[in-house]
Every structure is written in structure tokens, then in C-alpha cells.
């Protein structure tokens, strides 16, 4: 019985960690197709202003600016004002560190979430 309680406690701890990692501004920022397009542009072209980023996107500059703000709040991009223009770039070190943290936190899912284990046999 004690072993079962320990297993349930450990299972709950792992589950809570997974839920916390998945429910972050970082991952939420990556769920929008327009934000993904913005990230792709920044990866391809490097530092850009909002006009350059918005070019060939279906959204207005104001909408692209809001997406950039969401990406910056999530730590995915950084901005720098030079004169009257604001330039944006990918915050590569943070993105890589964050993805490594997410992978590390999700690693226990290998044992926790095995599809159709013996508990679900016919």
C-alpha cells in the first residue's frame, strides 16, 4: 500500500510538472501560425523592422506588431530601438535553453504515457 501511495505521489508530481511546462507563454506563443511565419522570417533574414516582417504577410503592420509583442513577452524575440525604428531578432540562446528545459521536464512521459499498456488489454 505504501509503495502504491509513493507511486501515485510520484505520478502526480510528474503530471503536474508536465502540465506546468506545457502551459506556458513560450509554448502558447508558438501555437499561432502568423507568429510561426514571423519567426521563420527572422530566422531567414535576421534583424528586421516591423515593415520588413509584415511585407508579404496577410496581416496589417499593427497586427504583426502585436504578434511581435507576444513573442517578446514569451522571450522568443528581442527588440532594440535604433533612432525612430524598432528592430526585432530571435533570442536564440533563450529559445534553445527553453526547449532543452521543456524536453528535460517532458522526459518522464516516456514511462508515464505509454499508449495502451497492459492495463488496457482486451
Secondary structure, 3 states (H helix, E strand, C coil): CHHHHHHHHHHHHHHHHHHHHHCCHHHHHCCCHHHHHHHHHHHHHCCEEHHHHHCCCCCCHHHHHHHHHHHHHCCCEEEEEECCEEEEEECHHHHHHHHHHHHHHHCCHHHHCCCCCHHHCC
